[in-house]
């Protein structure tokens, strides 16, 4: 199942992180390790945010994916299931049928 991982990095932790000469190499190693399909970086609420789209086949992979962000970046981490437009096209017709079956 595809998930969005958001790592919100507090400013102080982020400042220390980017001053590390190995920062980009470590980040790239993480991206490769988690086999991120896409990675984006942006600002939110004054914090640096790294986002990763990953496929998680089994829930026992969640600690492996998240712990480096908690302990290595001091990040506040969120994990959200996501779907592509193709997934949405498959799911909406079934959702409509299901919703209609519960009408009284």
N, C-alpha and C positions, 0 to 999 in steps of 0.2 A: 504494500500500500504506500502511496506517495504522501510525504509529509513536508511541511514547511517548518524549518527550524529557524527561529529568530533569536539571535544572541544580542541582547542590549548591553552594551559595555559602558559602565559609568566613566565619566570623563577622566577622573584621576587614574583609574586602571588603564584606560585607553592611552593616556599620555605616556605612561610607563611602557606600555606594550609597543607603541610605535617607535620608541627610542631604542628598543632592542635591535641590534644589527641583524639578528636572525629572524625577526618577526615575519617577514614575507615568506621566507623559506618554511617556517613552522606552519604558517597559515596554508600555504600550498600543500604541505604534507597532510594536513587535516582534510583539506578538500579532496585530495586523492584517496585518503584512507576511507572516508565516508562515501566515496563514489557519488559526489554531488552532481546532479544533472544540470543544475544552474546555481550560480552564486551571485549575490548582489550586495552592495554596501551602500548605506545611506544614513542619514541623521533622523532621529525621532526624539522628541521631547528633550533635546539638548544632548543626547547620547549618541555615540557611534553604534550602528546596528549592522550586523552581518546576517545575511539570510542565505539559507541553503535549502534547495529542493533535493530530497533524498528518498530512496525507496527503502522502506523498512519491511523486510520479509517476516520478521519475528520480533515480538515485544522485548525479548531478552537483549536485543541490539540497542535498545534505547539508552541504557547507561553508558554503553561504549561510545555512542554518538554524542551524548550530552555532557558527560563528565569533563572532557577536556575544555569545554566552554565554561563550565562552572569554575573549575580549579585553575585552568590555564589562563583564562581571560577575566575572571571575576565577573562574568556575565550573568545577567538575569535572562533566563532561557524560557522560551515558549515553544511548544510543539503543537502543530495544527495539521489534521488531515486535510489534504487538498485534492482537487480533481481538475482534470483538463476539460476543455470544452467538449471533446469527444465523450468523456465520461459523463458530463452533464447531459449530453444528448441521449445517452443510453438510459440514464437514471430518471429523467423528468417524466417520460411516458409512464414508467412503472410507478413513480410517486403519485402521479395524478390518479391512476387506477386505484392505488392503495387508499389515497385520501378520499376518493369518492365512495369506497366501500365502507367507510366509517361514518358517512352522513346518515342521520336518522330521519 
